[in-house]
Amino acid sequence: MGILKEMQRAHARQVRAQKQAQAAAYRQHQQLRREADRAMKAAQRANALDQRERKRLYIEARIADVAADNSGLQSHLEELDSLLTATLDVDDYIDLQRLRKAVEHPQFKPGDLANPLPMPDWRRFEPSTPSALGRMFGGQARYQQQLAAAKQAFGQAQQEHAAAEANRQQRLSAARRRYEQRCAKADAEAAAHNAEVDRFAAAVAAAEPAEVVEYFGMVLGNSVYPDDFPQHYRLAYVPESRQLVVEYHLPTLDVIPAVREYRYVKARDEVTTAARPAKEIKERYAKLVAQVTLRTVHELFEADRSGLVETVVFNGVVDTTDPRTGSSVQPCLVTLRTTREVFTALNLVLVEPLACLQHLNASVSKRPAELAPVRPVLEFDMVDKRFVDEVDVLADLDQRPNLLKLTPNEFESLIQNLFAKMGLDTKQTRASRDGGVDCVAFDPRPIFGGKVVIQAKRYRNTVDVSAVRDLFGTLQNEGASKGILVTTSGYGPASYEFASGKPLELIDGSNLLYLLAEHADVKARIDPGDLD
């Protein structure tokens, strides 16, 4: 019995040990499970945090992109708003002498060719002198043989050195000749360039029309505008009246950003735009046209330190397509004639561009955004010296009439014929005392037509401003709606200044030649040297 109880107690102990082991294993398993669960939840939280971080960074990037786009819009608008003031701190004058080239030749560096070759050293050839003992046993004879061979080898080395040195000197001389040739070529090119600069500067100073046009073309070419501006222009110069005419190509309406603001909609993850009001676009475009006009005239006057130009005519045109017909059109949106005295008196830092143009009696489109045109104060082709030069090329033995040689009656008939071809109904003419004609005509167009007073002056010299005043007085006395003064010569700035803002039109000699060829099919010339 004692043994049985002992066995039962041992079995119970074994069972308890097993249960304890199982319980310990279960507890350990549960601990590991809890740790695994904690690790899983931690991983899930980390992943959620990572996703939220990535999403946050993505949203920040989209917002930053939109902010950059809005900043770009604002910068572009500020650039457009400051087109006029941006040029006022720039000196537009071009010093032609600074275009000359000064040649600086590099130092002649022949390298190793500059170093003479080292002479052969006798010490490297000379045999050792035999000792006294050596001479007793035949060393003297051997020494003499060695000495003779050494002398022969030394002489050979001297010959080879002389040949090599002569070759070096020849190559050095050839290198120097090439260097001098390059220098001479550079000097010649610089001299030719400087001669051309001097010729060009002298021609500009002499008011040669082609060179004056090229100079002012350089001035306008130096003017820095935004990339989407066309910056195309044509220039013509009339030296008789010191008048510069520029036809400047303006940007189209789409230069004003149609987008007022970019916005990022987080909920839809998309960028939307807010449109700029049409009224604001039109106002900004009108102001831009005014700024370009004032800026261009300012640059032309400022670049002229020699008094080449007294009057500037600016016609601002747009290259575009007529949406009604699909045809290419080039409406004039602004036209201005102003003198140096009037324009340079302006404080362009403080002016309001559109008000300033009104002060200068400029004609500005009432609806530039709709491309409503204005009539240029002077058509560019009427003063383009290329037209006049093309006509004057025919001066050799041609049959064209020289307007200065016509009789008063012939000149009167020519003027009558011209304006009749242009659509005016000439009612009466009378010869004037100074060789011109007075003509009262009628423009049959409704609204814009009416009575027109035309006076023509067959002059060689510049028409005085008093003639323009007389025309205005005649216009008022006749009750006419417009006055036209035609001359075979030209006008001074005082005449243009007086005519500004009045219903007067001044047509100079080159204009007259153009109108005769364009409307009356008359190829004429004005040649004061052919009056004998």
Secondary structure, DSSP 8 states (H G I E B T S, - for coil): -HHHHHHHHHHHHHHHHHHHHHHHHHHHHHHHHHHHHHHHHHHHHHHHHHHHHHHHHHHHHHHHHHHHHHHHHHHHHHHHHTHHHHHHTS-----GGGGS----------GGGGS------GGGT------HHHHHTTHHHHHHHHHHHHHHHHHHHHHHHHHHHHHHHHHHHHHHHHHHHHHHHHHHHHHHHHHHHHHHHHHHHTT-HHHHHHHHHHHHHT----TT----EEEEEETTTTEEEEEEE---GGGS-SEEEEEEETTTTEEEEEE--HHHHHHHHHHHHHHHHHHHHHHHHHT--S---SEEEEEEE--EE-TTT--EE--EEEEEEEEHHHHTTS-TTT--HHHHHHHTT-EE-S-GGGT-----SS-HHHH-HHHHHHHHGGGSS----BGGGS-HHHHHHHHHHHHHHTT-EEEEEEE-TTS-EEEEEEE-STTT-EEEEEEEE--SS-B-HHHHHHHHHHHHHHT-SEEEEEESS-B-HHHHHHHTTSSEEEE-HHHHHHHHHHHS----B--TT---
